[in-house]
Amino acid sequence: MVIDCHQHLWPQRLVEALRRRHSYPFMRGWTLHLAGESPYEVDPQAHNVEHRRGTERADRVLVSLSSPLGIEHLPAHDGAELIDIWHESALELGDPFHVWAAAGVAEPDPDGLAKVLREERVAGLQLPATALADPRGIEHVAPLLDEAVKANKPVLVHPGPAPACDPDLPSWWPALVPYVSQMHQAWLAWHVAGRAEVRIGFVALAGLAPLHHERLAARGGRLGALNANVFYETSSYGTRAIDALVRVVGVDPIVSGSDRPYAEATDPQLGPAFTHALFTANPHHFLTGDAR
């Protein structure tokens, strides 16, 4: 079974809810408005469920709420409705789509999350990297992490909202600067204050943070023993980055994710055994805890 651990697909109900809003995040037609980024013209076909189903190559696809929208960081009274709409509508998508749960991080609601995690089609919990930016952030969301552990389901760390950027910067700036920096910071925070019992995956190869282990050592830190419950998802990276990370963390923690519709999954062509590990065995281990 080929598994894609990271895609985005907005059900119509979520799009309609964003169009009703008058504060960030909101949509006008198919133009997305965020506090920290220039208006973005969304491709309607990218969120056409039947089109995506018909063009999907993976057998199982895990879709998540787009954390750069900032919904998880909204005050509870504002974000809860959008999160509920996400869960209800995403769970109706049908195969091959399964769902990453979302949770508000301003005022965590572990009881509400526990109910969602009991859904069979919910793979685990996604959290924005901006909620795990330091040990205090990790402590703040600990009740949500506890529910993931109780449910024996993993946590996916995804870039969160970008800070305000100069509108004259190129459109790729948020994805290459604040998003990568957030992932790097969250990985380092987890390195300092993470919990070994949580199965956790960092998208975009954790912003390549493990590759800085030599600089970490030079400045008084150390990589230490590798935690078998930490995984690295590959979206937007190819052979060179994947090969470099494997040299630091090994093959077993690398899992495939595409970040569709913004990018496509790539096979780095490192041999058939690695391809099987990347697309099948390692994602299965990440999602279930079963390393067979």
Secondary structure, 3 states (H helix, E strand, C coil): CCEEEEECCCCHHHHHHHHHCCCCCEEECCEEECCCCCCEECCHHHHCHHHHHHHCCCCEEEECCCHHHCHHHCCHHHHHHHHHHHHHHHCCCCCCEEEEECCCCCCCCHHHHHHHHCCCCEEEEEEEHHHCCCHHHHHHCHHHHHHHHHCCCCEEEECCCCCCCCCCCCCCHHHHCHHHHHHHHHHHHHHHHCCCCCCEEEHHHHHHHHHHHHHHHHCCCCCCCCCCCEEEECCCCCHHHHHHHHHHHCCCCEECCCCECCCCCCCCCCCHHHHHHHHHHHHHHHHHCCCC
